Amino acid sequence: MDRQLALARVKVPAIGLIVVGALGVLNALLTMVGGVDEAKLEEALLAMKMEPEQVEQFVSLAGGSNIALSVMALVVSGLIAFGGLQMLKLQGWTLAVISAIAAMIPCFSGCCCLFGLPFGIWALVVLFNGEIKAAFQQPTQ
């Protein structure tokens, strides 16, 4: 297959992965900045008749896990975007496949799973086409 034709076939799903990854990065950063509203969480837990010591532990755990999950989402979303960029250049076939799969998993792509699922499936269909896969192995000019 002609390299230009292969580039044309991967263009839209690759751009879709880049957008999903970029939106995921933005979402993760906003979540990190916004964090957990500890006062409202504490109020809700106390209203449920939870012991004050347990409430304090739960609130501190929620804040820490929120940051950890946001960092993980940031890394995975960055990987999705980078895999889309590599796909757009017909480089890094394995990374592009991993990115497409990660984009389809809701806990990795966050609020973007609505777009991640169709673009991830589309990217996988394109990437597993024999001619496209061969184009990834051709030297760049």
Secondary structure, DSSP 8 states (H G I E B T S, - for coil): --HHHHHHHHHHHHHHHHHHHHHHHHHHHHHHHH---HHHHHHHHHHTT--HHHHHHHHHHHHHHHHHHHHHHHHHHHHHHHHHHHHHTT--HHHHHHHHHHHH-HHHHGGGHHHHHHHHHHHHHHHTSHHHHHHHHS---
